[in-house]
Amino acid sequence: MYIYNVTTNIDEAAHDEWLTWMNETHIPDVLATGKFLNAKMCKVLVDEEMGGVTYSVQFTTIDKKTLEKYYKEDAPRLREDASKLFAGKFVSFRTELEIISDH
């Protein structure tokens, strides 16, 4: 199993609109690709020097092949949606995690 983690710092002025969009549109759209089993959204509890609010969204997928398929078939379109709506108001970075054990 793998976790596709997207960490985003969103400008406070756009925070409320972005959070609603994430929960009502973006996360459901990513899950609708059928490539992820579930998603978990977490607020990062750290004060950022650059300001804003930081979140981590973790999408669980069955294997690396499925994640690569997401990158090829869906990610460009879904990332573009965020860029159009919140241009200049967020910074994101992505991390792949392999689940070694689950207790």
Gaussian input, Z-matrix of N, CA and C with variables (Angstrom, degrees):
# hf/3-21g

backbone

0 1
 N
 C     1     B1
 C     2     B2     1     A1
 N     3     B3     2     A2     1     D1
 C     4     B4     3     A3     2     D2
 C     5     B5     4     A4     3     D3
 N     6     B6     5     A5     4     D4
 C     7     B7     6     A6     5     D5
 C     8     B8     7     A7     6     D6
 N     9     B9     8     A8     7     D7
 C    10    B10     9     A9     8     D8
 C    11    B11    10    A10     9     D9
 N    12    B12    11    A11    10    D10
 C    13    B13    12    A12    11    D11
 C    14    B14    13    A13    12    D12
 N    15    B15    14    A14    13    D13
 C    16    B16    15    A15    14    D14
 C    17    B17    16    A16    15    D15
 N    18    B18    17    A17    16    D16
 C    19    B19    18    A18    17    D17
 C    20    B20    19    A19    18    D18
 N    21    B21    20    A20    19    D19
 C    22    B22    21    A21    20    D20
 C    23    B23    22    A22    21    D21
 N    24    B24    23    A23    22    D22
 C    25    B25    24    A24    23    D23
 C    26    B26    25    A25    24    D24
 N    27    B27    26    A26    25    D25
 C    28    B28    27    A27    26    D26
 C    29    B29    28    A28    27    D27
 N    30    B30    29    A29    28    D28
 C    31    B31    30    A30    29    D29
 C    32    B32    31    A31    30    D30
 N    33    B33    32    A32    31    D31
 C    34    B34    33    A33    32    D32
 C    35    B35    34    A34    33    D33
 N    36    B36    35    A35    34    D34
 C    37    B37    36    A36    35    D35
 C    38    B38    37    A37    36    D36
 N    39    B39    38    A38    37    D37
 C    40    B40    39    A39    38    D38
 C    41    B41    40    A40    39    D39
 N    42    B42    41    A41    40    D40
 C    43    B43    42    A42    41    D41
 C    44    B44    43    A43    42    D42
 N    45    B45    44    A44    43    D43
 C    46    B46    45    A45    44    D44
 C    47    B47    46    A46    45    D45
 N    48    B48    47    A47    46    D46
 C    49    B49    48    A48    47    D47
 C    50    B50    49    A49    48    D48
 N    51    B51    50    A50    49    D49
 C    52    B52    51    A51    50    D50
 C    53    B53    52    A52    51    D51
 N    54    B54    53    A53    52    D52
 C    55    B55    54    A54    53    D53
 C    56    B56    55    A55    54    D54
 N    57    B57    56    A56    55    D55
 C    58    B58    57    A57    56    D56
 C    59    B59    58    A58    57    D57
 N    60    B60    59    A59    58    D58
 C    61    B61    60    A60    59    D59
 C    62    B62    61    A61    60    D60
 N    63    B63    62    A62    61    D61
 C    64    B64    63    A63    62    D62
 C    65    B65    64    A64    63    D63
 N    66    B66    65    A65    64    D64
 C    67    B67    66    A66    65    D65
 C    68    B68    67    A67    66    D66
 N    69    B69    68    A68    67    D67
 C    70    B70    69    A69    68    D68
 C    71    B71    70    A70    69    D69
 N    72    B72    71    A71    70    D70
 C    73    B73    72    A72    71    D71
 C    74    B74    73    A73    72    D72
 N    75    B75    74    A74    73    D73
 C    76    B76    75    A75    74    D74
 C    77    B77    76    A76    75    D75
 N    78    B78    77    A77    76    D76
 C    79    B79    78    A78    77    D77
 C    80    B80    79    A79    78    D78
 N    81    B81    80    A80    79    D79
 C    82    B82    81    A81    80    D80
 C    83    B83    82    A82    81    D81
 N    84    B84    83    A83    82    D82
 C    85    B85    84    A84    83    D83
 C    86    B86    85    A85    84    D84
 N    87    B87    86    A86    85    D85
 C    88    B88    87    A87    86    D86
 C    89    B89    88    A88    87    D87
 N    90    B90    89    A89    88    D88
 C    91    B91    90    A90    89    D89
 C    92    B92    91    A91    90    D90
 N    93    B93    92    A92    91    D91
 C    94    B94    93    A93    92    D92
 C    95    B95    94    A94    93    D93
 N    96    B96    95    A95    94    D94
 C    97    B97    96    A96    95    D95
 C    98    B98    97    A97    96    D96
 N    99    B99    98    A98    97    D97
 C   100   B100    99    A99    98    D98
 C   101   B101   100   A100    99    D99
 N   102   B102   101   A101   100   D100
 C   103   B103   102   A102   101   D101
 C   104   B104   103   A103   102   D102
 N   105   B105   104   A104   103   D103
 C   106   B106   105   A105   104   D104
 C   107   B107   106   A106   105   D105
 N   108   B108   107   A107   106   D106
 C   109   B109   108   A108   107   D107
 C   110   B110   109   A109   108   D108
 N   111   B111   110   A110   109   D109
 C   112   B112   111   A111   110   D110
 C   113   B113   112   A112   111   D111
 N   114   B114   113   A113   112   D112
 C   115   B115   114   A114   113   D113
 C   116   B116   115   A115   114   D114
 N   117   B117   116   A116   115   D115
 C   118   B118   117   A117   116   D116
 C   119   B119   118   A118   117   D117
 N   120   B120   119   A119   118   D118
 C   121   B121   120   A120   119   D119
 C   122   B122   121   A121   120   D120
 N   123   B123   122   A122   121   D121
 C   124   B124   123   A123   122   D122
 C   125   B125   124   A124   123   D123
 N   126   B126   125   A125   124   D124
 C   127   B127   126   A126   125   D125
 C   128   B128   127   A127   126   D126
 N   129   B129   128   A128   127   D127
 C   130   B130   129   A129   128   D128
 C   131   B131   130   A130   129   D129
 N   132   B132   131   A131   130   D130
 C   133   B133   132   A132   131   D131
 C   134   B134   133   A133   132   D132
 N   135   B135   134   A134   133   D133
 C   136   B136   135   A135   134   D134
 C   137   B137   136   A136   135   D135
 N   138   B138   137   A137   136   D136
 C   139   B139   138   A138   137   D137
 C   140   B140   139   A139   138   D138
 N   141   B141   140   A140   139   D139
 C   142   B142   141   A141   140   D140
 C   143   B143   142   A142   141   D141
 N   144   B144   143   A143   142   D142
 C   145   B145   144   A144   143   D143
 C   146   B146   145   A145   144   D144
 N   147   B147   146   A146   145   D145
 C   148   B148   147   A147   146   D146
 C   149   B149   148   A148   147   D147
 N   150   B150   149   A149   148   D148
 C   151   B151   150   A150   149   D149
 C   152   B152   151   A151   150   D150
 N   153   B153   152   A152   151   D151
 C   154   B154   153   A153   152   D152
 C   155   B155   154   A154   153   D153
 N   156   B156   155   A155   154   D154
 C   157   B157   156   A156   155   D155
 C   158   B158   157   A157   156   D156
 N   159   B159   158   A158   157   D157
 C   160   B160   159   A159   158   D158
 C   161   B161   160   A160   159   D159
 N   162   B162   161   A161   160   D160
 C   163   B163   162   A162   161   D161
 C   164   B164   163   A163   162   D162
 N   165   B165   164   A164   163   D163
 C   166   B166   165   A165   164   D164
 C   167   B167   166   A166   165   D165
 N   168   B168   167   A167   166   D166
 C   169   B169   168   A168   167   D167
 C   170   B170   169   A169   168   D168
 N   171   B171   170   A170   169   D169
 C   172   B172   171   A171   170   D170
 C   173   B173   172   A172   171   D171
 N   174   B174   173   A173   172   D172
 C   175   B175   174   A174   173   D173
 C   176   B176   175   A175   174   D174
 N   177   B177   176   A176   175   D175
 C   178   B178   177   A177   176   D176
 C   179   B179   178   A178   177   D177
 N   180   B180   179   A179   178   D178
 C   181   B181   180   A180   179   D179
 C   182   B182   181   A181   180   D180
 N   183   B183   182   A182   181   D181
 C   184   B184   183   A183   182   D182
 C   185   B185   184   A184   183   D183
 N   186   B186   185   A185   184   D184
 C   187   B187   186   A186   185   D185
 C   188   B188   187   A187   186   D186
 N   189   B189   188   A188   187   D187
 C   190   B190   189   A189   188   D188
 C   191   B191   190   A190   189   D189
 N   192   B192   191   A191   190   D190
 C   193   B193   192   A192   191   D191
 C   194   B194   193   A193   192   D192
 N   195   B195   194   A194   193   D193
 C   196   B196   195   A195   194   D194
 C   197   B197   196   A196   195   D195
 N   198   B198   197   A197   196   D196
 C   199   B199   198   A198   197   D197
 C   200   B200   199   A199   198   D198
 N   201   B201   200   A200   199   D199
 C   202   B202   201   A201   200   D200
 C   203   B203   202   A202   201   D201
 N   204   B204   203   A203   202   D202
 C   205   B205   204   A204   203   D203
 C   206   B206   205   A205   204   D204
 N   207   B207   206   A206   205   D205
 C   208   B208   207   A207   206   D206
 C   209   B209   208   A208   207   D207
 N   210   B210   209   A209   208   D208
 C   211   B211   210   A210   209   D209
 C   212   B212   211   A211   210   D210
 N   213   B213   212   A212   211   D211
 C   214   B214   213   A213   212   D212
 C   215   B215   214   A214   213   D213
 N   216   B216   215   A215   214   D214
 C   217   B217   216   A216   215   D215
 C   218   B218   217   A217   216   D216
 N   219   B219   218   A218   217   D217
 C   220   B220   219   A219   218   D218
 C   221   B221   220   A220   219   D219
 N   222   B222   221   A221   220   D220
 C   223   B223   222   A222   221   D221
 C   224   B224   223   A223   222   D222
 N   225   B225   224   A224   223   D223
 C   226   B226   225   A225   224   D224
 C   227   B227   226   A226   225   D225
 N   228   B228   227   A227   226   D226
 C   229   B229   228   A228   227   D227
 C   230   B230   229   A229   228   D228
 N   231   B231   230   A230   229   D229
 C   232   B232   231   A231   230   D230
 C   233   B233   232   A232   231   D231
 N   234   B234   233   A233   232   D232
 C   235   B235   234   A234   233   D233
 C   236   B236   235   A235   234   D234
 N   237   B237   236   A236   235   D235
 C   238   B238   237   A237   236   D236
 C   239   B239   238   A238   237   D237
 N   240   B240   239   A239   238   D238
 C   241   B241   240   A240   239   D239
 C   242   B242   241   A241   240   D240
 N   243   B243   242   A242   241   D241
 C   244   B244   243   A243   242   D242
 C   245   B245   244   A244   243   D243
 N   246   B246   245   A245   244   D244
 C   247   B247   246   A246   245   D245
 C   248   B248   247   A247   246   D246
 N   249   B249   248   A248   247   D247
 C   250   B250   249   A249   248   D248
 C   251   B251   250   A250   249   D249
 N   252   B252   251   A251   250   D250
 C   253   B253   252   A252   251   D251
 C   254   B254   253   A253   252   D252
 N   255   B255   254   A254   253   D253
 C   256   B256   255   A255   254   D254
 C   257   B257   256   A256   255   D255
 N   258   B258   257   A257   256   D256
 C   259   B259   258   A258   257   D257
 C   260   B260   259   A259   258   D258
 N   261   B261   260   A260   259   D259
 C   262   B262   261   A261   260   D260
 C   263   B263   262   A262   261   D261
 N   264   B264   263   A263   262   D262
 C   265   B265   264   A264   263   D263
 C   266   B266   265   A265   264   D264
 N   267   B267   266   A266   265   D265
 C   268   B268   267   A267   266   D266
 C   269   B269   268   A268   267   D267
 N   270   B270   269   A269   268   D268
 C   271   B271   270   A270   269   D269
 C   272   B272   271   A271   270   D270
 N   273   B273   272   A272   271   D271
 C   274   B274   273   A273   272   D272
 C   275   B275   274   A274   273   D273
 N   276   B276   275   A275   274   D274
 C   277   B277   276   A276   275   D275
 C   278   B278   277   A277   276   D276
 N   279   B279   278   A278   277   D277
 C   280   B280   279   A279   278   D278
 C   281   B281   280   A280   279   D279
 N   282   B282   281   A281   280   D280
 C   283   B283   282   A282   281   D281
 C   284   B284   283   A283   282   D282
 N   285   B285   284   A284   283   D283
 C   286   B286   285   A285   284   D284
 C   287   B287   286   A286   285   D285
 N   288   B288   287   A287   286   D286
 C   289   B289   288   A288   287   D287
 C   290   B290   289   A289   288   D288
 N   291   B291   290   A290   289   D289
 C   292   B292   291   A291   290   D290
 C   293   B293   292   A292   291   D291
 N   294   B294   293   A293   292   D292
 C   295   B295   294   A294   293   D293
 C   296   B296   295   A295   294   D294
 N   297   B297   296   A296   295   D295
 C   298   B298   297   A297   296   D296
 C   299   B299   298   A298   297   D297
 N   300   B300   299   A299   298   D298
 C   301   B301   300   A300   299   D299
 C   302   B302   301   A301   300   D300
 N   303   B303   302   A302   301   D301
 C   304   B304   303   A303   302   D302
 C   305   B305   304   A304   303   D303
 N   306   B306   305   A305   304   D304
 C   307   B307   306   A306   305   D305
 C   308   B308   307   A307   306   D306

   B1=1.4549
   B2=1.5335
   B3=1.3372
   B4=1.4605
   B5=1.5222
   B6=1.3223
   B7=1.4621
   B8=1.5177
   B9=1.3126
   B10=1.4590
   B11=1.5218
   B12=1.3271
   B13=1.4592
   B14=1.5260
   B15=1.3219
   B16=1.4612
   B17=1.5306
   B18=1.3305
   B19=1.4593
   B20=1.5178
   B21=1.3250
   B22=1.4633
   B23=1.5177
   B24=1.3325
   B25=1.4547
   B26=1.5260
   B27=1.3423
   B28=1.4568
   B29=1.5272
   B30=1.3068
   B31=1.4612
   B32=1.5264
   B33=1.3072
   B34=1.4692
   B35=1.5226
   B36=1.3363
   B37=1.4649
   B38=1.5338
   B39=1.3277
   B40=1.4627
   B41=1.5254
   B42=1.3272
   B43=1.4623
   B44=1.5279
   B45=1.3068
   B46=1.4647
   B47=1.5303
   B48=1.3294
   B49=1.4642
   B50=1.5347
   B51=1.3331
   B52=1.4624
   B53=1.5299
   B54=1.3291
   B55=1.4615
   B56=1.5318
   B57=1.3165
   B58=1.4636
   B59=1.5229
   B60=1.3250
   B61=1.4651
   B62=1.5236
   B63=1.3065
   B64=1.4688
   B65=1.5271
   B66=1.3263
   B67=1.4664
   B68=1.5256
   B69=1.3284
   B70=1.4653
   B71=1.5259
   B72=1.3331
   B73=1.4578
   B74=1.5284
   B75=1.3266
   B76=1.4681
   B77=1.5275
   B78=1.3071
   B79=1.4702
   B80=1.5274
   B81=1.3421
   B82=1.4723
   B83=1.5383
   B84=1.3463
   B85=1.4638
   B86=1.5269
   B87=1.3335
   B88=1.4691
   B89=1.5270
   B90=1.3227
   B91=1.4705
   B92=1.5304
   B93=1.3251
   B94=1.4703
   B95=1.5267
   B96=1.3275
   B97=1.4675
   B98=1.5207
   B99=1.3304
   B100=1.4538
   B101=1.5147
   B102=1.3168
   B103=1.4674
   B104=1.5304
   B105=1.3175
   B106=1.4657
   B107=1.5220
   B108=1.3067
   B109=1.4613
   B110=1.5214
   B111=1.3343
   B112=1.4568
   B113=1.5227
   B114=1.3187
   B115=1.4591
   B116=1.5188
   B117=1.3099
   B118=1.4560
   B119=1.5274
   B120=1.3293
   B121=1.4656
   B122=1.5173
   B123=1.3421
   B124=1.4644
   B125=1.5303
   B126=1.3027
   B127=1.4624
   B128=1.5204
   B129=1.3295
   B130=1.4547
   B131=1.5247
   B132=1.3193
   B133=1.4665
   B134=1.5204
   B135=1.3340
   B136=1.4558
   B137=1.5327
   B138=1.3095
   B139=1.4648
   B140=1.5214
   B141=1.3058
   B142=1.4553
   B143=1.5199
   B144=1.3229
   B145=1.4647
   B146=1.5217
   B147=1.3400
   B148=1.4617
   B149=1.5165
   B150=1.3366
   B151=1.4568
   B152=1.5164
   B153=1.3059
   B154=1.4538
   B155=1.5198
   B156=1.3159
   B157=1.4573
   B158=1.5260
   B159=1.3249
   B160=1.4570
   B161=1.5259
   B162=1.3348
   B163=1.4618
   B164=1.5225
   B165=1.3126
   B166=1.4606
   B167=1.5233
   B168=1.3333
   B169=1.4594
   B170=1.5292
   B171=1.3294
   B172=1.4551
   B173=1.5243
   B174=1.3221
   B175=1.4605
   B176=1.5285
   B177=1.3233
   B178=1.4607
   B179=1.5232
   B180=1.3389
   B181=1.4662
   B182=1.5195
   B183=1.2918
   B184=1.4564
   B185=1.5335
   B186=1.3543
   B187=1.4638
   B188=1.5317
   B189=1.3300
   B190=1.4598
   B191=1.5340
   B192=1.3074
   B193=1.4637
   B194=1.5318
   B195=1.3140
   B196=1.4631
   B197=1.5258
   B198=1.3171
   B199=1.4609
   B200=1.5290
   B201=1.3127
   B202=1.4686
   B203=1.5292
   B204=1.3084
   B205=1.4677
   B206=1.5373
   B207=1.3269
   B208=1.4742
   B209=1.5301
   B210=1.3375
   B211=1.4674
   B212=1.5269
   B213=1.3077
   B214=1.4630
   B215=1.5238
   B216=1.3294
   B217=1.4611
   B218=1.5234
   B219=1.3267
   B220=1.4696
   B221=1.5251
   B222=1.3173
   B223=1.4635
   B224=1.5308
   B225=1.3435
   B226=1.4655
   B227=1.5311
   B228=1.3222
   B229=1.4742
   B230=1.5284
   B231=1.3225
   B232=1.4651
   B233=1.5259
   B234=1.3194
   B235=1.4684
   B236=1.5287
   B237=1.3232
   B238=1.4639
   B239=1.5253
   B240=1.3214
   B241=1.4626
   B242=1.5235
   B243=1.3270
   B244=1.4657
   B245=1.5191
   B246=1.3191
   B247=1.4607
   B248=1.5231
   B249=1.3198
   B250=1.4676
   B251=1.5271
   B252=1.3265
   B253=1.4624
   B254=1.5270
   B255=1.3349
   B256=1.4679
   B257=1.5266
   B258=1.3163
   B259=1.4674
   B260=1.5263
   B261=1.3252
   B262=1.4571
   B263=1.5124
   B264=1.3232
   B265=1.4648
   B266=1.5251
   B267=1.3422
   B268=1.4549
   B269=1.5231
   B270=1.3127
   B271=1.4525
   B272=1.5198
   B273=1.3347
   B274=1.4691
   B275=1.5124
   B276=1.3176
   B277=1.4577
   B278=1.5160
   B279=1.3103
   B280=1.4578
   B281=1.5250
   B282=1.3295
   B283=1.4621
   B284=1.5170
   B285=1.3101
   B286=1.4566
   B287=1.5221
   B288=1.3169
   B289=1.4581
   B290=1.5137
   B291=1.3061
   B292=1.4591
   B293=1.5209
   B294=1.3273
   B295=1.4598
   B296=1.5248
   B297=1.3091
   B298=1.4544
   B299=1.5213
   B300=1.3304
   B301=1.4627
   B302=1.5178
   B303=1.2994
   B304=1.4678
   B305=1.5211
   B306=1.3103
   B307=1.4787
   B308=1.5104
   A1=108.52
   A2=114.28
   A3=121.14
   A4=109.96
   A5=114.14
   A6=121.24
   A7=107.50
   A8=114.76
   A9=122.18
   A10=104.79
   A11=116.04
   A12=122.02
   A13=109.88
   A14=116.62
   A15=121.95
   A16=107.33
   A17=115.39
   A18=120.91
   A19=108.11
   A20=116.09
   A21=121.46
   A22=110.78
   A23=115.28
   A24=121.54
   A25=105.76
   A26=115.55
   A27=121.41
   A28=110.09
   A29=116.11
   A30=122.64
   A31=109.40
   A32=116.79
   A33=120.94
   A34=112.46
   A35=117.59
   A36=120.66
   A37=111.82
   A38=117.57
   A39=121.67
   A40=112.14
   A41=117.31
   A42=122.50
   A43=114.00
   A44=117.86
   A45=120.61
   A46=111.92
   A47=116.20
   A48=120.31
   A49=110.29
   A50=116.64
   A51=121.51
   A52=111.46
   A53=116.72
   A54=120.71
   A55=111.13
   A56=116.83
   A57=121.18
   A58=110.15
   A59=116.97
   A60=121.58
   A61=111.29
   A62=117.01
   A63=120.73
   A64=110.82
   A65=116.04
   A66=120.83
   A67=113.59
   A68=116.68
   A69=119.82
   A70=114.27
   A71=117.17
   A72=120.06
   A73=113.02
   A74=116.70
   A75=119.32
   A76=113.81
   A77=118.18
   A78=119.81
   A79=110.33
   A80=119.80
   A81=118.71
   A82=113.13
   A83=117.68
   A84=120.73
   A85=111.51
   A86=116.86
   A87=120.03
   A88=109.86
   A89=116.78
   A90=119.78
   A91=111.40
   A92=117.18
   A93=121.43
   A94=112.74
   A95=118.06
   A96=120.04
   A97=110.51
   A98=117.44
   A99=121.77
   A100=114.19
   A101=116.47
   A102=120.00
   A103=113.08
   A104=116.80
   A105=120.78
   A106=110.21
   A107=115.36
   A108=121.74
   A109=111.93
   A110=116.35
   A111=121.29
   A112=109.40
   A113=115.21
   A114=121.45
   A115=108.65
   A116=114.77
   A117=121.44
   A118=107.52
   A119=116.64
   A120=121.10
   A121=108.74
   A122=115.61
   A123=121.48
   A124=109.59
   A125=116.02
   A126=120.69
   A127=107.07
   A128=116.50
   A129=121.69
   A130=107.41
   A131=116.25
   A132=121.45
   A133=111.17
   A134=114.13
   A135=120.82
   A136=107.65
   A137=115.98
   A138=119.98
   A139=108.26
   A140=116.73
   A141=122.52
   A142=110.06
   A143=116.76
   A144=121.33
   A145=111.03
   A146=116.13
   A147=119.96
   A148=112.20
   A149=117.33
   A150=120.95
   A151=110.82
   A152=116.29
   A153=121.39
   A154=111.84
   A155=114.38
   A156=122.66
   A157=106.46
   A158=116.57
   A159=120.87
   A160=111.38
   A161=115.04
   A162=122.54
   A163=109.83
   A164=114.89
   A165=122.57
   A166=107.13
   A167=115.88
   A168=120.09
   A169=106.49
   A170=115.45
   A171=121.61
   A172=109.60
   A173=114.80
   A174=122.17
   A175=108.05
   A176=117.70
   A177=121.83
   A178=110.06
   A179=115.31
   A180=121.48
   A181=109.91
   A182=115.78
   A183=121.56
   A184=113.24
   A185=117.03
   A186=118.46
   A187=110.74
   A188=114.41
   A189=121.78
   A190=111.03
   A191=117.15
   A192=121.44
   A193=111.13
   A194=116.44
   A195=121.01
   A196=110.69
   A197=116.52
   A198=120.48
   A199=110.68
   A200=117.14
   A201=120.84
   A202=111.03
   A203=116.38
   A204=121.30
   A205=110.07
   A206=116.51
   A207=121.01
   A208=110.02
   A209=116.91
   A210=120.60
   A211=111.12
   A212=116.29
   A213=121.25
   A214=112.70
   A215=117.16
   A216=121.31
   A217=115.54
   A218=117.76
   A219=119.40
   A220=115.84
   A221=117.24
   A222=120.80
   A223=114.14
   A224=119.55
   A225=117.95
   A226=113.59
   A227=116.22
   A228=120.86
   A229=110.83
   A230=116.83
   A231=120.50
   A232=111.59
   A233=117.52
   A234=120.81
   A235=110.67
   A236=115.93
   A237=120.69
   A238=111.19
   A239=117.12
   A240=120.95
   A241=110.66
   A242=116.63
   A243=120.94
   A244=110.62
   A245=116.67
   A246=120.87
   A247=112.14
   A248=116.48
   A249=119.99
   A250=111.28
   A251=116.29
   A252=120.80
   A253=113.98
   A254=116.92
   A255=120.41
   A256=112.24
   A257=116.54
   A258=122.04
   A259=111.39
   A260=115.66
   A261=121.36
   A262=115.21
   A263=117.56
   A264=120.39
   A265=113.09
   A266=117.47
   A267=119.53
   A268=110.77
   A269=113.80
   A270=122.51
   A271=105.86
   A272=116.93
   A273=121.13
   A274=110.50
   A275=115.17
   A276=120.12
   A277=108.11
   A278=114.42
   A279=121.06
   A280=110.81
   A281=114.87
   A282=121.99
   A283=108.22
   A284=116.22
   A285=122.07
   A286=108.54
   A287=115.84
   A288=120.93
   A289=109.24
   A290=116.83
   A291=121.27
   A292=107.62
   A293=116.54
   A294=120.41
   A295=108.76
   A296=115.73
   A297=121.80
   A298=110.91
   A299=115.57
   A300=119.68
   A301=108.30
   A302=114.67
   A303=121.88
   A304=107.08
   A305=117.60
   A306=121.27
   A307=111.71
   D1=148.79
   D2=-179.97
   D3=-129.96
   D4=153.22
   D5=171.85
   D6=-116.93
   D7=126.86
   D8=172.51
   D9=-98.17
   D10=108.26
   D11=-174.93
   D12=-103.56
   D13=127.56
   D14=176.05
   D15=-118.18
   D16=115.24
   D17=178.26
   D18=-102.87
   D19=127.42
   D20=-175.43
   D21=-130.62
   D22=134.38
   D23=170.16
   D24=-105.72
   D25=121.07
   D26=-177.58
   D27=-112.47
   D28=136.54
   D29=177.97
   D30=-58.12
   D31=138.47
   D32=-177.74
   D33=-59.50
   D34=-31.98
   D35=-179.42
   D36=-66.68
   D37=-26.93
   D38=-179.36
   D39=-105.18
   D40=-0.45
   D41=-171.27
   D42=-54.12
   D43=-54.18
   D44=-174.07
   D45=-62.52
   D46=-43.85
   D47=178.84
   D48=-64.38
   D49=-43.52
   D50=179.57
   D51=-62.64
   D52=-44.77
   D53=-178.61
   D54=-61.93
   D55=-42.43
   D56=176.29
   D57=-62.62
   D58=-46.35
   D59=179.15
   D60=-60.35
   D61=-42.94
   D62=179.27
   D63=-59.78
   D64=-50.00
   D65=-174.67
   D66=-73.54
   D67=-34.92
   D68=-175.01
   D69=-96.40
   D70=-22.16
   D71=-174.86
   D72=-124.60
   D73=-61.98
   D74=-169.93
   D75=-65.07
   D76=-53.32
   D77=-179.29
   D78=-60.60
   D79=-46.02
   D80=175.31
   D81=-58.80
   D82=-36.96
   D83=178.53
   D84=-65.54
   D85=-41.30
   D86=177.98
   D87=-64.57
   D88=-44.78
   D89=179.15
   D90=-64.81
   D91=-31.83
   D92=-179.72
   D93=-67.50
   D94=-14.13
   D95=175.89
   D96=-66.64
   D97=-18.42
   D98=-178.73
   D99=78.92
   D100=7.88
   D101=-175.90
   D102=-99.24
   D103=-4.49
   D104=-178.86
   D105=-127.20
   D106=146.73
   D107=-179.06
   D108=-83.62
   D109=-35.82
   D110=-179.09
   D111=-165.64
   D112=174.01
   D113=177.90
   D114=-140.43
   D115=145.49
   D116=177.45
   D117=-131.10
   D118=127.86
   D119=178.46
   D120=-108.76
   D121=129.25
   D122=-178.55
   D123=-127.50
   D124=141.66
   D125=172.04
   D126=-87.45
   D127=131.56
   D128=178.28
   D129=-83.00
   D130=122.82
   D131=-174.55
   D132=-92.58
   D133=71.19
   D134=177.71
   D135=-146.77
   D136=141.97
   D137=175.52
   D138=-83.22
   D139=122.68
   D140=-179.29
   D141=-88.36
   D142=135.54
   D143=176.49
   D144=-59.28
   D145=-36.05
   D146=-177.95
   D147=-80.94
   D148=-2.67
   D149=-178.38
   D150=84.92
   D151=-167.18
   D152=-179.32
   D153=78.50
   D154=-177.85
   D155=-179.99
   D156=-124.00
   D157=137.74
   D158=-175.94
   D159=-111.69
   D160=136.96
   D161=178.72
   D162=-130.05
   D163=153.49
   D164=172.28
   D165=-121.45
   D166=126.99
   D167=175.16
   D168=-114.69
   D169=125.26
   D170=-175.82
   D171=-114.63
   D172=115.68
   D173=178.77
   D174=-103.67
   D175=123.36
   D176=-179.63
   D177=-93.56
   D178=132.92
   D179=178.19
   D180=-131.50
   D181=160.49
   D182=-171.87
   D183=-73.23
   D184=-37.28
   D185=-177.61
   D186=-158.43
   D187=170.68
   D188=-178.39
   D189=-63.62
   D190=-36.54
   D191=179.95
   D192=-59.86
   D193=-42.38
   D194=179.05
   D195=-66.82
   D196=-38.81
   D197=177.65
   D198=-64.65
   D199=-43.24
   D200=177.34
   D201=-61.71
   D202=-37.52
   D203=177.46
   D204=-63.58
   D205=-40.04
   D206=176.41
   D207=-60.87
   D208=-46.89
   D209=179.69
   D210=-56.52
   D211=-41.70
   D212=-175.94
   D213=-76.70
   D214=-43.85
   D215=-170.73
   D216=-93.39
   D217=-27.61
   D218=-169.60
   D219=-127.06
   D220=-36.08
   D221=-171.62
   D222=-56.46
   D223=-45.83
   D224=-178.13
   D225=-56.29
   D226=-44.81
   D227=-179.22
   D228=-65.05
   D229=-44.93
   D230=-176.51
   D231=-70.08
   D232=-35.56
   D233=176.96
   D234=-68.53
   D235=-36.69
   D236=179.24
   D237=-62.93
   D238=-37.70
   D239=178.04
   D240=-57.29
   D241=-46.13
   D242=179.88
   D243=-64.98
   D244=-42.33
   D245=-179.09
   D246=-62.30
   D247=-38.10
   D248=179.63
   D249=-68.90
   D250=-44.54
   D251=-175.03
   D252=-75.65
   D253=-34.16
   D254=-171.48
   D255=-127.77
   D256=34.75
   D257=-178.13
   D258=-52.88
   D259=128.13
   D260=176.87
   D261=75.28
   D262=3.10
   D263=-176.13
   D264=-112.67
   D265=2.88
   D266=179.99
   D267=-149.72
   D268=159.40
   D269=172.88
   D270=-133.23
   D271=131.56
   D272=179.32
   D273=-127.60
   D274=149.81
   D275=166.77
   D276=-138.55
   D277=152.42
   D278=-173.41
   D279=-117.86
   D280=144.56
   D281=-179.95
   D282=-136.62
   D283=139.18
   D284=172.63
   D285=-101.16
   D286=132.35
   D287=178.50
   D288=-124.30
   D289=135.54
   D290=174.83
   D291=-99.47
   D292=126.82
   D293=178.79
   D294=-78.55
   D295=119.87
   D296=-179.23
   D297=-91.08
   D298=-41.63
   D299=176.10
   D300=-151.26
   D301=155.45
   D302=-179.01
   D303=-136.40
   D304=118.79
   D305=-174.27
   D306=-108.71

